[in-house]
Amino acid sequence: MQRESHEQNRRSWNLVIPAHDSHKRDQAGFLRAGGSTLFPDELELLGVPAFVTPGERVLADMSPETGPLAGLDLVHLQCNVGQDTLSLARLGARVTGVDISDEAIARARALAHDAGIAAEFVRADIYDWLAAAGAARFDVAFATYGALPWLSDLDTWAAGVAAVLRPGGRLVTLEFHPIAFIFDEQLRPAYPYFGSGRAVVNPDGIGDYVARSGELLAPSGFEPGVTDFTNSQPCHEFQWTVADWLGAVIKAGLVLEQIRDYPYANGCQVFDGMRELPGKRFAMPAGAPDLPLMCGFVARKPG
């Protein structure tokens, strides 16, 4: 694995997280009132009825003790600022969120405190956390939306995930499809699909995609917040194919139960001119090829 790339990404994330958070209005109040940032697609992969659309329906009448994830220990890998982690806790899971960014974890802990939702958050490189997890065991490992492209070593990651799952435990992943990211925003070919995990260096670092997405990534309400953010720290992303993802999971001894492609992206305009669909989803621009924009899979540990 590429430790210096991970640390460079930590520096880039630490700079952009405050800008991202500046656009989200009263997140704690939103979560206290039963708000959820989860989309129906990840809920479906988790086996939860897809009755929640971010920002449009709340769970105020649901008790965590009786929620659909009650009794499950869940680790949210690369959890960012913890909004999805805490939404999972509202469904009853006992949650642990792990992220490499100091800023993200500090804000996740503060959000959990202010929202009154029990959660544990750990600041660590995901590889270090997996290696040091010891006897910790989970029923669900959850990774979504921009988690896998930051991994420099899929085999080590998948083996670590398999080790922390209980027998019968599941890895649940919903990720932006790597085929979409061989193009730039104008749908011009720009990057290789068969990247073999090589680092792609972005000298502009992680940008303020929350500002660009507006209310789509701020279900608690959008604020103008920081304007014209620039990131002085470059970032390193790793191009993997879907076969790379699944091959690592199978090599780790997990058994694939579901795999799905999606013709839309949740809360994200990957390309210019995308068509907006109901439920804060975006499809390919009119007249463009019908590419898959997300890929989800579930894999279970035997036993």
C-alpha positions as CSV (number, residue, x, y, z in Angstrom):
1,M,0.0,0.0,0.0
2,Q,1.1,3.6,-0.5
3,R,1.3,5.3,2.9
4,E,2.5,8.6,1.7
5,S,-0.4,8.8,-0.7
6,H,-2.8,8.1,2.2
7,E,-1.2,10.9,4.3
8,Q,-1.4,13.3,1.4
9,N,-5.0,12.5,1.0
10,R,-5.5,13.1,4.8
11,R,-4.0,16.6,4.3
12,S,-6.3,17.3,1.4
13,W,-9.4,16.1,3.2
14,N,-8.5,18.1,6.3
15,L,-8.6,21.3,4.2
16,V,-11.8,20.7,2.4
17,I,-14.0,19.3,5.2
18,P,-14.7,22.7,6.8
19,A,-15.8,24.0,3.4
20,H,-18.1,21.0,2.9
21,D,-19.6,21.4,6.3
22,S,-20.2,25.1,5.9
23,H,-22.9,24.4,3.4
24,K,-25.0,22.1,5.7
25,R,-27.6,23.8,7.8
26,D,-28.2,22.5,11.4
27,Q,-27.3,18.9,10.8
28,A,-27.8,18.0,14.5
29,G,-31.3,19.4,14.5
30,F,-32.1,17.5,11.3
31,L,-30.9,14.2,12.8
32,R,-32.6,14.8,16.2
33,A,-35.9,15.3,14.3
34,G,-35.4,11.9,12.6
35,G,-33.8,13.1,9.4
36,S,-31.8,10.6,7.3
37,T,-29.1,11.1,4.7
38,L,-29.4,7.6,3.4
39,F,-30.8,6.8,-0.1
40,P,-33.2,4.0,-0.8
41,D,-30.5,2.1,-2.8
42,E,-28.1,1.5,0.1
43,L,-31.0,0.7,2.4
44,E,-32.2,-1.9,-0.1
45,L,-28.7,-3.5,-0.1
46,L,-28.8,-3.5,3.7
47,G,-32.1,-5.3,3.6
48,V,-34.0,-2.4,5.0
49,P,-37.3,-1.3,3.3
50,A,-36.5,1.8,1.2
51,F,-38.8,4.2,2.8
52,V,-36.4,7.1,3.3
53,T,-35.3,9.7,0.8
54,P,-32.7,12.1,2.1
55,G,-34.3,15.3,3.4
56,E,-37.8,14.4,2.4
57,R,-39.0,11.9,4.9
58,V,-38.0,11.5,8.5
59,L,-37.9,8.7,11.1
60,A,-39.1,10.7,14.1
61,D,-41.5,7.9,15.2
62,M,-38.8,5.2,14.9
63,S,-37.0,4.0,18.1
64,P,-33.5,2.7,17.6
65,E,-34.4,-0.2,19.9
66,T,-37.1,-1.3,17.4
67,G,-35.4,-0.1,14.1
68,P,-34.7,-2.5,11.2
69,L,-31.0,-2.6,12.2
70,A,-31.5,-3.1,15.9
71,G,-29.0,-5.4,17.5
72,L,-26.5,-5.2,14.7
73,D,-22.9,-4.0,15.2
74,L,-21.9,-2.0,12.1
75,V,-18.6,-0.4,11.1
76,H,-18.8,2.4,8.6
77,L,-15.5,2.4,6.6
78,Q,-14.3,5.8,5.5
79,C,-17.3,7.5,7.1
80,N,-16.4,11.2,6.4
81,V,-18.3,13.5,8.8
82,G,-20.6,10.8,10.0
83,Q,-24.0,11.8,8.7
84,D,-24.7,8.5,7.1
85,T,-23.2,6.7,10.2
86,L,-25.6,8.5,12.5
87,S,-28.5,7.8,10.1
88,L,-27.7,4.1,10.4
89,A,-27.6,4.4,14.2
90,R,-31.1,5.9,14.0
91,L,-32.2,2.7,12.4
92,G,-30.9,0.8,15.4
93,A,-27.4,-0.2,14.6
94,R,-24.5,0.1,17.1
95,V,-22.2,2.1,14.9
96,T,-18.4,2.7,14.6
97,G,-17.2,5.1,12.0
98,V,-13.6,5.2,10.8
99,D,-12.0,7.9,8.7
100,I,-8.5,9.1,8.0
101,S,-9.4,12.8,8.2
102,D,-8.8,14.5,11.6
103,E,-11.3,17.2,10.6
104,A,-14.0,14.7,9.6
105,I,-13.8,12.7,12.8
106,A,-13.8,15.8,15.0
107,R,-16.9,17.0,13.3
108,A,-18.5,13.5,13.4
109,R,-18.0,13.3,17.1
110,A,-19.4,16.8,17.7
111,L,-22.4,16.0,15.5
112,A,-23.1,12.8,17.4
113,H,-23.0,14.7,20.7
114,D,-25.2,17.6,19.5
115,A,-27.7,15.2,17.9
116,G,-27.9,13.0,20.9
117,I,-27.1,9.8,18.9
118,A,-24.8,7.2,20.3
119,A,-21.8,6.4,18.1
120,E,-18.1,5.7,18.2
121,F,-15.8,7.5,15.8
122,V,-12.1,6.6,15.2
123,R,-9.5,8.7,13.4
124,A,-7.2,6.2,11.6
125,D,-6.0,5.2,8.2
126,I,-8.4,2.4,7.4
127,Y,-5.6,-0.1,6.9
128,D,-4.2,0.7,10.4
129,W,-7.6,0.3,11.9
130,L,-8.3,-3.0,10.3
131,A,-4.9,-4.3,11.3
132,A,-5.4,-3.2,14.9
133,A,-9.1,-4.2,15.3
134,G,-8.2,-7.2,17.3
135,A,-11.2,-9.0,18.8
136,A,-13.7,-6.4,17.4
137,R,-16.3,-8.1,15.3
138,F,-19.2,-6.7,13.3
139,D,-22.3,-7.9,11.6
140,V,-22.1,-5.3,8.8
141,A,-19.2,-3.4,7.2
142,F,-20.6,-0.5,5.2
143,A,-18.7,1.5,2.5
144,T,-20.4,3.9,0.1
145,Y,-19.9,6.8,-2.3
146,G,-16.3,7.6,-2.9
147,A,-14.7,5.0,-0.6
148,L,-13.1,2.5,-2.9
149,P,-11.1,5.0,-5.1
150,W,-9.1,6.0,-2.1
151,L,-7.8,2.5,-1.5
152,S,-4.3,1.8,-2.6
153,D,-4.4,-2.0,-1.9
154,L,-7.7,-3.8,-2.4
155,D,-6.5,-7.2,-1.4
156,T,-5.3,-6.0,2.0
157,W,-8.5,-4.0,2.6
158,A,-10.8,-6.9,1.7
159,A,-8.9,-9.3,3.9
160,G,-9.1,-6.9,6.8
161,V,-12.8,-6.4,6.3
162,A,-13.3,-10.2,6.2
163,A,-11.3,-10.5,9.4
164,V,-13.5,-8.1,11.4
165,L,-16.8,-9.6,10.2
166,R,-18.6,-12.2,12.3
167,P,-19.5,-15.5,10.5
168,G,-22.5,-14.6,8.5
169,G,-21.6,-10.9,8.5
170,R,-21.9,-8.8,5.4
171,L,-19.9,-6.3,3.4
172,V,-22.4,-3.8,1.9
173,T,-21.0,-1.4,-0.7
174,L,-22.5,1.1,-3.0
175,E,-20.0,3.0,-5.1
176,F,-19.8,5.3,-8.1
177,H,-19.1,3.1,-11.1
178,P,-15.5,3.3,-12.3
179,I,-16.5,3.3,-15.9
180,A,-18.0,6.7,-15.5
181,F,-14.7,8.1,-14.2
182,I,-12.7,7.5,-17.4
183,F,-14.4,10.7,-18.7
184,D,-14.1,14.3,-17.7
185,E,-17.1,16.5,-16.9
186,Q,-17.7,17.1,-20.7
187,L,-17.8,13.3,-21.3
188,R,-14.4,13.4,-23.0
189,P,-12.1,10.3,-22.4
190,A,-9.5,11.4,-19.9
191,Y,-8.4,8.4,-17.7
192,P,-7.8,4.7,-18.2
193,Y,-10.3,2.2,-17.0
194,F,-7.7,-0.5,-16.5
195,G,-5.7,1.5,-14.0
196,S,-4.4,-1.5,-12.0
197,G,-4.6,0.6,-8.9
198,R,-2.1,3.2,-10.0
199,A,-2.3,6.5,-8.3
200,V,-3.9,9.3,-10.3
201,V,-2.6,12.6,-8.9
202,N,-5.0,15.6,-8.8
203,P,-2.9,18.7,-8.3
204,D,-6.0,20.7,-7.4
205,G,-6.8,18.4,-4.5
206,I,-10.3,17.5,-3.3
207,G,-12.8,20.1,-4.3
208,D,-15.9,21.6,-2.8
209,Y,-18.3,19.2,-4.4
210,V,-20.9,20.0,-1.8
211,A,-21.1,23.6,-3.0
212,R,-21.5,22.4,-6.6
213,S,-24.2,19.9,-5.6
214,G,-26.2,22.4,-3.5
215,E,-29.2,20.9,-1.7
216,L,-28.5,17.5,-3.2
217,L,-25.7,16.8,-0.6
218,A,-27.2,19.0,2.1
219,P,-30.5,17.4,3.0
220,S,-30.6,19.4,6.3
221,G,-30.7,22.5,4.2
222,F,-28.1,24.3,2.0
223,E,-26.1,27.3,3.1
224,P,-23.8,29.4,0.8
225,G,-21.0,28.9,3.3
226,V,-17.4,29.1,2.0
227,T,-17.2,30.5,-1.5
228,D,-14.5,29.9,-4.1
229,F,-12.7,27.3,-2.1
230,T,-9.3,26.2,-3.4
231,N,-7.3,23.3,-2.0
232,S,-3.6,23.7,-1.7
233,Q,-3.0,20.0,-1.0
234,P,-3.0,17.6,-4.0
235,C,-4.8,14.2,-3.7
236,H,-4.1,10.7,-5.0
237,E,-6.9,8.5,-6.2
238,F,-6.6,4.9,-7.4
239,Q,-8.3,3.5,-10.5
240,W,-9.8,0.1,-10.0
241,T,-12.2,-1.9,-12.2
242,V,-15.3,-3.6,-10.9
243,A,-13.5,-6.9,-11.5
244,D,-10.7,-5.7,-9.2
245,W,-13.2,-4.9,-6.5
246,L,-15.0,-8.2,-6.7
247,G,-11.8,-10.2,-7.2
248,A,-10.4,-8.9,-3.9
249,V,-13.6,-9.6,-2.0
250,I,-13.7,-13.2,-3.4
251,K,-10.0,-13.7,-2.6
252,A,-10.7,-12.6,1.0
253,G,-13.1,-15.6,1.3
254,L,-16.4,-13.6,1.1
255,V,-19.3,-14.9,-0.9
256,L,-21.0,-12.5,-3.3
257,E,-24.7,-12.4,-2.8
258,Q,-25.7,-9.4,-4.8
259,I,-24.2,-7.2,-7.5
260,R,-26.1,-4.4,-9.2
261,D,-25.4,-1.6,-11.7
262,Y,-27.5,1.6,-11.6
263,P,-28.2,4.0,-14.5
264,Y,-28.2,7.0,-12.2
265,A,-26.0,8.7,-9.6
266,N,-27.4,9.6,-6.2
267,G,-26.9,13.2,-5.2
268,C,-24.1,13.8,-7.7
269,Q,-23.9,15.4,-11.1
270,V,-20.9,13.5,-12.5
271,F,-21.2,15.2,-16.0
272,D,-22.4,18.5,-17.3
273,G,-26.0,18.5,-18.4
274,M,-27.2,15.4,-16.6
275,R,-30.9,14.8,-16.4
276,E,-32.4,15.1,-12.9
277,L,-34.7,12.3,-11.8
278,P,-37.0,12.1,-8.8
279,G,-35.4,11.3,-5.4
280,K,-32.2,13.5,-5.9
281,R,-30.9,11.2,-8.7
282,F,-29.1,12.1,-11.9
283,A,-29.1,10.2,-15.2
284,M,-26.8,10.6,-18.2
285,P,-27.3,13.7,-20.4
286,A,-29.8,13.5,-23.2
287,G,-28.3,11.8,-26.2
288,A,-25.3,10.4,-24.3
289,P,-24.5,6.7,-24.0
290,D,-26.4,4.9,-21.3
291,L,-23.5,4.2,-18.9
292,P,-23.8,2.6,-15.5
293,L,-23.2,5.4,-12.9
294,M,-23.2,3.3,-9.7
295,C,-22.4,-0.3,-8.7
296,G,-23.5,-2.0,-5.5
297,F,-22.7,-5.4,-4.1
298,V,-23.2,-7.4,-1.0
299,A,-20.8,-10.2,0.1
300,R,-21.2,-12.4,3.2
301,K,-18.7,-14.2,5.4
302,P,-19.4,-17.9,5.5
303,G,-20.4,-19.5,8.7
